[in-house]
Amino acid sequence: MLSGTRRKRRGQQVRAREGPHSAALVVRCQSNLSHAAPRYGRPERHGGVGQIALAPYNQTTTRRRRLATLCARLSAPTATSAASPRSTRAVVALLLVTVLWGWTFVWMKQATDAAKAQLGEDGLTAGIGLFMTLRFGLAALAMLALPSVRNGLTRGVWSAGLWIGLALLGGFLLQMFGLSGVSPAVSAFLTSLYVLFTALIMLVRDRRSPHPALVLGALLATFGAGFIGGPPQLTFGLGEGLTIGCAFLFAIHILVTDAYTKREAPMPVTMTSFAVVAAGSALLCALGVSLAPEISASALVDLALTRDFLVPLLFASSLATVLALSLMNLFQRELDPVRAAIIYALEPIWAALVSISQGRETVTGWLYIGGGALLVGNLVAELGPRLLRRRAQTRTHVEG
């Protein structure tokens, strides 16, 4: 067991490594805390019988509690502190998420082609709605197989899943309908704006700007994701507006995921968000059927059992939904939301590599330019805060 003096010295040494200003604040805080002892060893009686002067004791106790809280906050690791094993594990997990999402484009393309072949162009909305309903519905049923999920379905979990699911569903729908009016390059560029939207929303919400390294990383990631498929030919039409709205909702999804998974158990929240997306997708499927009355229920069943539709559906449900979104909800809370958004921007690299491996696309110079910008942006966001902190520490040691 360490004595009180040795514990205090060790705490000062830990904060000294975090930065000179924080260390000075902790020392000053601990000094004030040591002088905040109660002036009254026992309550004094005055006035009438049984009246006790408790006010001085209560004020001093409140002061000690506030100082102790301040010391705890100052002693806590900051968001830009050196990478801990937990943050490193989170980065690796979210990188795996981007790999799985990169395959989603291929699976969605295969399912969409199958829906067009079997239902026609008029039945595409119903086919996409069916795919999304089954993808997230099967994922929700798979999550319910876990006892911890079934036992954790509280009102707070359902509330969290509602908001996360609505943001995710809205982003998917706006991206899908926006893609019908813009080229894939324009869609990729405008969707990548969710990285900047995440930083801007945090700036307005928290009244603090992100770390300069995160801002630079976000700009590089946005450029890389937008230009990896070539320069986007931008116009200002309905398709562009819908895709920008999709990027905004994806930024909201990142932020509400960060907020709610820190309050509630991540796995039950994941299941409830799947249920919300499945319910919304079922409404989309019903809307598609109403717009194309010639589509019957048996036609939808036949489509769901078609191999070209069923195989990508199972991959998307198990890997890109259950595994990827579970990892996202479990590990994103360990990182700054802007840092997480920069990692997610790597998704187009994997999507391009998968398409090239299957002969759907060819290698161009823009792949190297966009992919290089994405990689540099992630390196800047990951290493920039550490290098700046080490430089500040070196300068402090030299001046000292």
N, C-alpha and C positions, 0 to 999 in steps of 0.2 A: 504494500500500500504506500502511495506517495503522500508526503505531508502536504499541508495546505500551501506552504511557500513553494515547494517543488512543483506542485500542480500549476500554480500561478505562473511560475517561470516557463514551464513547458507550453502553456497556452500562449504566452507572449512570444515565444520562439516560433510557434506555428503561424501566428498571424504576421510575424515579421517576414516570413517567406511569401506571404500573400501581397505585401506592399507596405511601405513605410507609413502611409497615412492611416491605414486600417490598424496597424500595430499600435500607433500612438493613441488612437481612439480607444482601443481595448485597454491599454495601460491606464489611461485617464479614467475610463469607466470603472475599472476594478479599484482604482484609488478612491473614487467617489463612493463606490459601494462599500469599501472598508470603513469609510468615515460616516456612513449612514446608519450607524448603530442606534438603537432606541435610547433616547436621553432619560427615559423613565424606566427604571428597573422594575417597578411595580406600580400599579394604579394608585393615584392619590385620591383621598376623599376630601371633598369640600362641599360647602353649601349645606343642603339638607342631609338627613340620614339616608345612607345607601346610595347617594349620588357619587359617581366615580368619573374622574376626568380621563376619558379614553381617547379624546380627540388627538392629543399629541402622538400617542402610540400608533393610532390608525394612519395618520399622515406619514409618519416615518415608515411604517410597513408598506404603504402604497409607493413611497419613493424607492424603497429597496426593491420592490417587485418591478418597477419600471426600469430601474438601472440593470437589474438582472436580465430582463427581456432584451434591453439594448445590447448588453454584453453577448447574449446568445446570438443575436442577429449579426453582430460584427464578427463573431467567431465562426459563423457558418461559411462554408465555401461559396464563392461567388460563381456566377454563370460562366465567367471566363477563366476560371482557375484551371490548373493543369488537368489534363485528361485523366479521369479516374477509370478503374476497370469497368464500372457501370456505364460510363459514357462511351467508352470504347466498344463495349458489347452492344450498346444501343446503335452506334454508327454501323456496325457490321450487320445487325438485324435489319435496319432500314435499307441498307444496300441490297440485301437479299429481297426485300420488298420490291425495290425498283426492278430487279431482274425478273421477278414473277410478273409484275405489271407489264414489262416489255413484251412478254409472251401473250398478254391479253389481247393486243392488237391483232395478232394472227388468229387467235381463237374466235374473236368477235367477227373478223372478216370471213372465216370459214362458216360460222353460223349464219351470218347475214347472206352469204351467197346461197346457202341451202334454203333459207327462207324465201329469197327471191325466186329460186328455181321452182319451189313447190307452191308458193302462194301468189307469185307475181309481184309486180312493183306496187300495186295497190295494197297488198297485204304485208308490206315491209314493216309498217308500224306495229301491226299485230304480232309479227314474227319477232321483232326486237323486244316488244313487251313480254312475250312468252319466254324468250331467252333470259331476260332480267328477272322475271318472276321465279323461274325454276332455279336460276343461279343462286339467288339470295334466299329463296325458300328452302332449298336443299341445304344450304349453308347454315341456316337457322336451326333446322332439324338436327344437323350434325352437332351443333353446339349444345343442343338440349340433351345430348347423350352424356354430357359431363355433369356429375352430381353437384359440383361446385357452382355450375351455371344455374341449374334448377333451383338450388337452395338460396341463390343470391338475387332472385328477381324481386327486388323491392320497388317501392314507388319512385325512389330517387333514381334507380337504375333504368326504369322505363322512361322517366323524364329525360335522362341523359341520352338514351338510345333514340328517343324521338328527335331531339335536335341534331344529333350526329347523323342519323339516317336521312332527315329532311335535307340537310346540306349536301350529303352525298348523292341522294336521288336527284335533287335539283341540278347539281353540277353535271351529272350524267345526261339528263334530259336536254339541257341547254347545249351541251357539247354535241349530242346526237343530231338535234335539229339544226344547229348552227353549221355542222359539217356538210349538210346538204346544200348550203349556199356559198361555201368557201372551199378553197383548195386545201389539201392536207398540210402544205407548208404554212399557209396562213393560220390554219387551225392550231398547229403546233406552236407557232409563235405567240398567238393571242392567249392560248391556254397557259403558256409558260409565264404569263404575267401574274399568276397566283403567287409566285415567289415575291415579287415587289408588293403585291397587295397585302401579303402577310406582314411584311415589314411596316407598311403604311398604317395598317389597322392597329398594330401594336403601338406605333408612335402616337396615334390619336387616343387609344384606350389607356395606355400606361403613362402618357405624358413623358416618355423618355425615348431617346433614339437608340436603335440597336448599335452594337459595337461596330466601329468603322470597317473592320475586316469582314463582318457579316454583310454590311451594305455593299462593299465591293464584290464579295462573293455572289450576292444576289444579282447584281448587274451582269456579271460574267455568265452566271447560270441562265439568266433570261435570254441573253444574246445567244448563247450556245444552243439552248433548246429551240429557239426560234429559227436559227439559221442552219441547223444540222441537216435539213432536207433541202437547202437552197434558199436564196433570198425570197421572202414572202412578198407577193404582189398585193399590197393593201389597197382596198377601197373602203368606203364607209356605207355599208348596207346593213340589212337585217341580219345576215349571217354573221358578220363581224360583231355586231352588237350582242347577239346571243352568245357568241364564244367568249367575249369579254365578261359577260354575266356569269358564264360557266367558270372562268378563272377566279372571279370574285367569290363564288360559292365554294370553290375548292379551298381558297384561303380561309374562309369561314370554317370549313370542315377541319382544317388543320388546327385552328385555334380552339374550336369547341372540343375537339378530341383532347387537346392539351389540358383544357380546363376540367372536363368531366372525368377523365381517367385518373386525375389526381384526387378526385373526391370519392369516386365509386370504384368498385371492383371491375377491372378492365374486361374480363371475359364475359360476365353477364351483360355488361354494356354492349359488347360486340354483338352478342346474340340479339338483343333488342333492336340494335340499329339494322341488322340484317332483316328482321321482321318488318320494320318500317319500310325499307327499300322494296322488299317483296310485295307488300301491300300496295305501295304506290305504283309499282310496275304492273301489277294485276289490273289496276285501273287504266293504265296506258294500253294494255292488251285489249281490254274491253272497249276502249275508245277506238282502237284500230279495227276491231271487228265491226263496230257500228258504222265506221266509214267505208267498210268493204263488206256489205251484207252477204256477198256470195261465199264468204269464208265460213265454213261450218266448224262445229266443235270437233268432228271427226278429222277434219283437215289439220287442225292444230295438234291433235293426238298423233296423227301420222307424221307430222313434222317433228314432233318431240322424239319419236322413235327412230327417225332417220339417222343413219350412222354419221353422216356429215354434220348433223346438228347435235347429236347426242354426245359424241366423243369430245368436241371442244367445250360443250356445256359442262361435262363432268370435270374436265381439267380446270376450267375457269372457276367452277364452284369450289373445288377442293383446294387448289393451289392459290389462285389469284384472289380468292375471297376468304375462305376459312383461315388458311395459313397466313397470307399476306396481311389481311386486315387485323388478324389477331396479333401478329408481330407489331404492327403499327400501333395498336392501342396499348400494348404492353410496354413498348420501349420508347415511343416518341416522347413520353412525359419526362424522360431522363435528359432531354436536350432542349435547347432554346427553340421555339417554334420556327424562327427564321432559319436556323441551322438545319432543322428537319426539312423545311421546304427546299433548301438548296440541295440536299441529298435526293429528294424526290425528283428534282429536275434532271437527274441522270437517266430517268426512264427512257427518253428518246434514243439514247445510245444503244441500250439493249434491244429496243424495238427495231432499230435500223440493222443491228447485227443479225437479229433473227430473220428479218426480211431478206437480207443479203444471202444468208445461209440457205434459204429456201428458194432463191432465185427470183424473188418478187422485186428486188431493187438491185441496183448496181452501186459500186463504190465510186464516190465523187470526191472532189477536193473539199466540198462543203462538209462532208462527214468528218474530215480531219479538223477543219476549222471549228465547227460547232462542238464536236466532241472534245477538242482541246480546250475550248473556252469553259465547257462544263467541268472538266477535270481540274483546270486551274482555279476556277471559282470555288470548288470544294476544298482544294488545298489551301487557298487563302482563308476560307472560313474556318478551317480546322486548325491551321498552324499560325495564322496571323495573330490571334489573341495571345498565344504563348510567346511568340517572338517579341511582341511589343512589351509584354510583362517582364520578360527576361532582360530586355534592354533597359527598362525602367529600374529594375533591381540592380543591374550592373552600374548604372549611373548613380544610384543612391549609395552603393558601396564605395565608388570612387570619390564621391563628394564627402562621404563620412570618413 
